[in-house]
C-alpha cells in the first residue's frame, strides 16, 4: 500500500464495526488533546449505536512518567488487556497511543494475526529530545516499528501525513478533529476585566509548547495563560506581567476563551491543536507559527494568521472576521470525526478470519 493512501477500501456491502476496542495510555484525569479527542469520539460512537471497550491505565498499577509526574504509565498491563479483549470479542481494535497499554493491545492482535489501526497523536521524538539527549531519529525508528503492522496509521492533518511519509512511515490516513460548539460558542467579552486586546494561550504549561515564544512578545493590552503544567510556577515567577489563570474547564474555560481577542498558539510540535478550533468556535481568531498543525487548521487572513514573526501574526489575526472563525469551526463536528474513524477501522470479521493483514512486523509480539 502506498504511503499516500488515505482512504479505506470502498465496499458498499461491508458492515461497519459496532464493537470497538480503543487502547490508550492517555486517559483521565489527564487533560490534553488526546484525551479530549478520544472522549468525544467515544461519546459519538456510542450515540451511533456502537459499544466501546476502553483499555486504559485506569485500575492498574502505574508509575509516573519521568519529568512529567502528572502522567501515569501502566505497569505490566498485558494480562488485563488480553483478558478484556478476549471477553469483549471486538469487531475492530484501534490503538491510540504507543505506551504500555497500546503495546499490550498491539501484542494481543499480532499474536492472533488480527488487523488493527493505530494513531499518531503526539510528536514524541521532539518531546523526548527537549527533555533528554536522545536523537530524534532513534525515537522515530522505534515509532516506525510500532506502527508498521497496522492496517492504517491515522494522523490528524495532511501536513503530518506528508512529514511522516518522508520519514518512512506507511499506510497513513488523515483523520481530522472536531469541536464542541455547544460549549465553545460566542459569549459577551466582559467576562474578562483586562486591558484590551487580550491575547490568550490555552493549553499545557510545559517546555514542548514553546510558551515563552508568546510570553516574550511585546504586545499591546494583556497576555493571559489558561492551563497547568510542570513549568507553571517558574514561568509565573519570570513573567509577572502575564495573567496566569491556572487550569479551567467546562463553562469557565469556554468563557475565558470567548472573552479573548486573539488566541496565540506558539507550539511548533503539536500534530493538530484542538484549542485552535475551540477558539474559532468562540469567534476568536488564531495566531501561530506556519508549522504542521496550524498550517492545516488556520486559514490565513480568514480565521487567523501564520507568521515566523509571531507578533506580526497576532496583529494580523486581530483584524480577522469573528463570524468567519465561527463558520469554519462549525464544519468540524465530533460526530463527523467519529464517523471518519469508524470508516478507517480494520474490521476483524472481514480481515482477521483470513489473516489478510500487513505482515510486516507480525513476529514482533513484545
C-alpha positions as CSV (number, residue, x, y, z in Angstrom):
1,X,0.0,0.0,0.0
2,X,1.3,3.4,-0.9
3,X,2.2,5.9,1.9
4,X,-0.2,8.3,0.2
5,X,-3.2,6.0,0.5
6,X,-5.7,7.9,2.7
7,X,-9.0,6.0,2.3
8,X,-10.2,2.6,3.4
9,X,-11.2,0.1,0.7
10,X,-14.6,1.1,-0.6
11,X,-17.1,-1.7,-0.3
12,X,-20.8,-0.6,0.0
13,X,-21.7,-4.1,1.3
14,X,-19.2,-4.0,4.1
15,X,-20.6,-3.7,7.6
16,X,-19.0,-1.0,9.8
17,X,-17.8,-2.4,13.1
18,X,-20.1,-1.8,16.1
19,X,-17.9,-3.5,18.9
20,X,-14.8,-1.3,19.0
21,X,-11.9,-1.6,21.4
22,X,-9.8,1.5,21.9
23,X,-6.4,1.3,23.7
24,X,-4.9,4.4,25.1
25,X,-2.3,5.3,27.6
26,X,-3.6,8.9,27.7
27,X,-6.7,9.0,29.9
28,X,-8.4,10.8,32.6
29,X,-7.5,12.7,34.8
30,X,-5.1,13.9,32.2
31,X,-6.3,17.0,30.3
32,X,-4.9,17.2,26.8
33,X,-5.9,16.9,23.1
34,X,-5.6,13.1,23.0
35,X,-8.0,12.6,26.0
36,X,-10.4,15.2,24.7
37,X,-10.4,13.6,21.2
38,X,-10.9,10.1,22.4
39,X,-13.6,11.0,25.0
40,X,-15.7,13.0,22.4
41,X,-15.2,10.4,19.7
42,X,-16.3,7.6,22.1
43,X,-19.4,9.5,23.1
44,X,-20.3,10.0,19.4
45,X,-19.7,6.3,18.6
46,X,-21.9,5.2,21.4
47,X,-24.6,7.7,20.4
48,X,-24.4,6.0,17.0
49,X,-25.1,2.6,18.5
50,X,-21.6,1.3,19.0
51,X,-20.2,-0.5,22.0
52,X,-16.8,0.8,23.0
53,X,-14.3,-1.1,25.2
54,X,-11.8,1.3,26.7
55,X,-8.4,-0.1,27.5
56,X,-6.6,2.4,29.7
57,X,-4.3,2.7,32.7
58,X,-7.3,3.1,34.9
59,X,-7.5,0.5,37.7
60,X,-3.9,-0.8,37.0
61,X,-0.7,-0.3,38.9
62,X,1.0,2.8,37.4
63,X,4.3,4.7,37.6
64,X,4.8,8.4,37.0
65,X,6.4,9.3,33.6
66,X,9.9,10.7,34.2
67,X,9.9,14.5,34.2
68,X,6.1,14.5,33.9
69,X,4.6,13.1,37.2
70,X,1.0,14.0,36.2
71,X,1.2,11.3,33.5
72,X,0.9,7.8,34.8
73,X,2.0,4.7,32.8
74,X,0.6,1.2,33.4
75,X,2.9,-1.5,34.7
76,X,2.7,-4.9,33.0
77,X,-0.8,-4.2,31.6
78,X,-0.8,-7.2,29.1
79,X,-2.7,-9.7,31.3
80,X,-5.6,-7.3,32.0
81,X,-5.7,-6.0,28.4
82,X,-5.7,-9.5,26.9
83,X,-8.4,-10.7,29.3
84,X,-10.6,-7.7,28.5
85,X,-10.2,-8.1,24.7
86,X,-10.9,-11.8,24.8
87,X,-14.1,-11.2,26.8
88,X,-15.2,-8.4,24.6
89,X,-14.6,-10.1,21.2
90,X,-14.1,-6.8,19.4
91,X,-15.0,-6.3,15.7
92,X,-12.2,-3.7,15.5
93,X,-9.2,-2.7,17.6
94,X,-7.9,0.8,17.5
95,X,-4.6,1.6,19.3
96,X,-4.4,5.3,20.1
97,X,-1.0,5.6,21.8
98,X,2.3,3.9,21.8
99,X,2.7,3.4,25.6
100,X,2.4,0.2,27.6
101,X,-1.4,-0.2,27.1
102,X,-1.1,0.4,23.4
103,X,1.8,-2.1,23.2
104,X,-0.2,-4.6,25.1
105,X,-3.2,-4.3,22.6
106,X,-0.8,-4.5,19.7
107,X,0.8,-7.6,21.1
108,X,-2.6,-9.3,21.5
109,X,-3.6,-8.6,17.9
110,X,-0.3,-9.7,16.4
111,X,-0.3,-13.0,18.4
112,X,-3.7,-13.8,16.8
113,X,-3.0,-12.4,13.3
114,X,-5.8,-9.8,13.7
115,X,-5.8,-6.5,12.0
116,X,-5.8,-3.2,13.9
117,X,-5.4,0.5,13.3
118,X,-3.1,2.9,15.2
119,X,-3.0,6.7,15.5
120,X,-0.1,9.2,15.7
121,X,-1.3,11.9,18.1
122,X,2.0,13.1,19.7
123,X,5.4,14.1,18.4
124,X,7.3,12.0,20.9
125,X,10.7,12.4,19.2
126,X,10.6,16.2,19.7
127,X,9.2,15.9,23.2
128,X,11.8,13.4,24.3
129,X,14.6,15.4,22.7
130,X,13.6,18.5,24.7
131,X,14.0,16.6,27.9
132,X,16.9,14.2,27.2
133,X,19.9,13.9,24.8
134,X,18.2,11.2,22.7
135,X,18.5,11.7,18.9
136,X,15.1,12.1,17.2
137,X,16.0,9.5,14.6
138,X,16.2,6.9,17.3
139,X,12.7,7.6,18.6
140,X,11.3,7.9,15.0
141,X,12.8,4.4,14.3
142,X,11.1,2.9,17.3
143,X,7.8,4.6,16.3
144,X,8.1,3.3,12.7
145,X,8.5,-0.2,14.1
146,X,5.5,0.2,16.4
147,X,3.1,1.4,13.6
148,X,4.4,-0.8,10.8
149,X,2.0,-3.8,11.3
150,X,-1.1,-1.5,11.4
151,X,-3.5,-1.6,8.5
152,X,-3.7,2.2,8.8
153,X,-2.0,4.8,11.0
154,X,-4.3,7.7,11.4
155,X,-2.8,11.2,11.5
156,X,-4.7,14.5,12.2
157,X,-3.6,16.6,9.2
158,X,-2.3,16.3,5.6
159,X,0.9,18.0,6.7
160,X,1.5,15.4,9.4
161,X,0.9,12.6,6.8
162,X,3.5,14.1,4.5
163,X,6.0,14.6,7.2
164,X,5.7,11.0,8.5
165,X,5.7,9.6,4.9
166,X,9.1,11.4,4.3
167,X,10.4,9.6,7.5
168,X,9.4,6.2,6.2
169,X,6.0,5.7,7.7
170,X,3.5,3.8,5.6
171,X,-0.3,3.2,5.4
172,X,-1.1,6.7,6.6
173,X,-4.6,8.2,6.6
174,X,-5.8,11.6,7.6
175,X,-8.3,11.6,10.5
176,X,-9.4,15.1,11.3
177,X,-10.7,16.5,14.7
178,X,-13.9,18.2,16.0
179,X,-15.1,20.8,18.4
180,X,-18.0,21.1,20.8
181,X,-19.8,24.1,19.5
182,X,-22.4,23.9,22.2
183,X,-19.8,24.6,24.9
184,X,-17.4,26.7,22.8
185,X,-19.6,29.5,21.4
186,X,-19.6,33.3,21.2
187,X,-20.1,35.0,24.6
188,X,-20.1,38.6,25.9
189,X,-16.4,39.7,26.1
190,X,-17.0,41.4,29.5
191,X,-16.1,38.2,31.3
192,X,-12.5,39.4,31.5
193,X,-11.7,42.7,33.1
194,X,-8.3,43.2,31.5
195,X,-6.8,45.8,29.2
196,X,-7.6,45.1,25.6
197,X,-6.7,43.5,23.3
198,X,-6.4,40.2,25.3
199,X,-4.0,37.7,23.8
200,X,-4.8,34.2,25.1
201,X,-2.9,30.9,25.4
202,X,-4.8,27.8,26.4
203,X,-3.0,24.5,27.0
204,X,-0.4,22.6,28.9
205,X,2.3,24.8,30.5
206,X,5.3,22.7,29.5
207,X,8.5,23.2,27.6
208,X,7.3,21.4,24.4
209,X,4.5,24.0,24.0
210,X,7.1,26.8,23.3
211,X,5.1,29.1,25.5
212,X,7.9,31.5,26.1
213,X,7.8,32.5,22.4
214,X,4.4,34.0,23.3
215,X,5.3,35.4,26.8
216,X,8.3,37.3,25.4
217,X,6.3,39.2,22.8
218,X,5.8,42.9,23.1
219,X,2.1,43.3,22.6
220,X,-0.5,45.9,23.5
221,X,-3.1,45.0,26.0
222,X,-2.9,41.9,28.1
223,X,-1.4,38.4,27.9
224,X,-3.5,35.6,29.5
225,X,-2.4,32.0,30.1
226,X,-5.0,29.4,30.9
227,X,-3.7,25.9,31.8
228,X,-1.5,24.0,34.2
229,X,1.7,22.0,33.9
230,X,5.2,21.4,35.2
231,X,6.5,24.9,34.1
232,X,3.7,27.0,35.6
233,X,5.5,28.1,38.8
234,X,8.7,29.1,37.1
235,X,7.0,31.0,34.2
236,X,4.7,32.8,36.6
237,X,7.8,34.0,38.6
238,X,9.7,35.0,35.4
239,X,6.7,36.8,33.7
240,X,4.9,38.7,36.5
241,X,3.2,41.0,33.9
242,X,1.3,38.0,32.4
243,X,-2.0,36.9,33.9
244,X,-1.9,33.1,34.7
245,X,-5.4,31.8,35.3
246,X,-4.4,28.2,36.0
247,X,-6.4,25.2,35.0
248,X,-10.0,25.9,33.9
249,X,-12.6,23.5,32.5
250,X,-16.2,23.5,31.1
251,X,-18.1,26.7,31.0
252,X,-15.4,28.5,32.9
253,X,-12.8,27.6,30.3
254,X,-15.1,28.5,27.4
255,X,-15.9,31.9,28.9
256,X,-12.2,32.7,29.2
257,X,-11.7,31.7,25.6
258,X,-14.7,33.6,24.2
259,X,-13.6,36.8,26.1
260,X,-10.2,36.9,24.3
261,X,-9.4,39.0,21.2
262,X,-6.9,36.6,19.8
263,X,-5.7,33.0,20.6
264,X,-2.0,32.5,20.4
265,X,-0.7,29.0,19.6
266,X,3.1,29.1,19.9
267,X,3.7,25.4,19.7
268,X,5.9,24.0,17.0
269,X,5.5,20.4,17.9
270,X,1.7,19.7,18.1
271,X,0.2,17.5,15.5
272,X,-3.1,19.4,15.4
273,X,-4.0,21.7,18.2
274,X,-7.7,21.4,19.4
275,X,-7.5,24.7,21.2
276,X,-7.4,26.5,17.8
277,X,-10.7,25.1,16.8
278,X,-12.2,25.8,20.2
279,X,-11.1,29.5,19.9
280,X,-12.6,29.8,16.4
281,X,-15.8,28.3,17.6
282,X,-16.0,31.2,20.1
283,X,-15.3,33.7,17.3
284,X,-11.7,34.2,18.3
285,X,-9.0,34.2,15.5
286,X,-5.7,32.4,15.9
287,X,-2.1,33.5,15.6
288,X,0.5,30.8,15.2
289,X,3.8,29.8,13.5
290,X,3.4,28.3,10.0
291,X,4.2,24.8,11.0
292,X,2.4,21.4,11.0
293,X,-0.9,21.7,12.8
294,X,-1.6,25.4,12.3
295,X,-0.9,25.2,8.6
296,X,-3.9,22.7,8.2
297,X,-6.2,24.4,10.7
298,X,-5.8,28.2,10.3
299,X,-7.0,29.9,7.1
300,X,-4.7,32.8,6.5
301,X,-6.5,36.1,6.8
302,X,-9.8,34.4,7.4
303,X,-9.6,32.5,10.7
304,X,-6.2,33.8,11.8
305,X,-2.6,34.5,10.7
306,X,0.6,32.4,10.4
307,X,4.0,34.0,10.6
308,X,7.5,33.2,11.8
309,X,7.2,36.6,13.4
310,X,4.6,35.7,16.0
311,X,3.9,39.3,17.0
312,X,3.1,40.1,13.3
313,X,0.7,37.1,13.2
314,X,-1.1,38.4,16.4
315,X,-1.5,41.9,14.8
316,X,-3.0,40.4,11.6
317,X,-5.2,38.0,13.4
318,X,-6.8,40.8,15.4
319,X,-8.3,42.1,12.1
320,X,-9.9,38.7,11.1
321,X,-13.7,38.3,10.9
322,X,-15.1,36.6,14.0
323,X,-18.1,35.3,12.1
324,X,-15.8,33.6,9.6
325,X,-14.0,31.8,12.5
326,X,-17.3,30.5,13.9
327,X,-18.5,29.3,10.5
328,X,-15.2,27.4,9.9
329,X,-15.3,25.7,13.4
330,X,-18.9,24.6,12.9
331,X,-17.9,22.4,10.0
332,X,-15.8,20.3,12.4
333,X,-18.1,18.2,14.5
334,X,-17.2,15.3,16.8
335,X,-19.9,13.2,15.1
336,X,-18.1,13.6,11.7
337,X,-14.8,12.8,13.4
338,X,-16.2,9.6,14.9
339,X,-17.8,8.5,11.6
340,X,-14.5,9.0,9.9
341,X,-12.7,6.9,12.5
342,X,-15.3,4.1,12.1
343,X,-14.7,4.1,8.3
344,X,-11.0,3.7,8.8
345,X,-11.1,0.9,11.3
346,X,-10.0,-2.6,10.1
347,X,-12.9,-5.0,10.7
348,X,-11.7,-8.2,12.3
349,X,-14.6,-10.2,10.8
350,X,-13.6,-9.2,7.3
351,X,-9.8,-9.4,7.6
352,X,-8.9,-11.4,10.7
353,X,-10.6,-14.7,9.6
354,X,-8.3,-15.0,6.6
355,X,-5.2,-13.3,8.2
356,X,-5.3,-10.6,5.5
357,X,-3.2,-8.0,7.2
358,X,0.1,-6.2,6.7
359,X,2.5,-8.9,7.8
360,X,5.5,-6.6,8.3
361,X,6.4,-6.8,11.9
362,X,3.9,-9.6,12.6
363,X,6.5,-11.6,14.5
364,X,7.1,-8.7,16.8
365,X,4.9,-9.5,19.8
366,X,6.9,-7.8,22.5
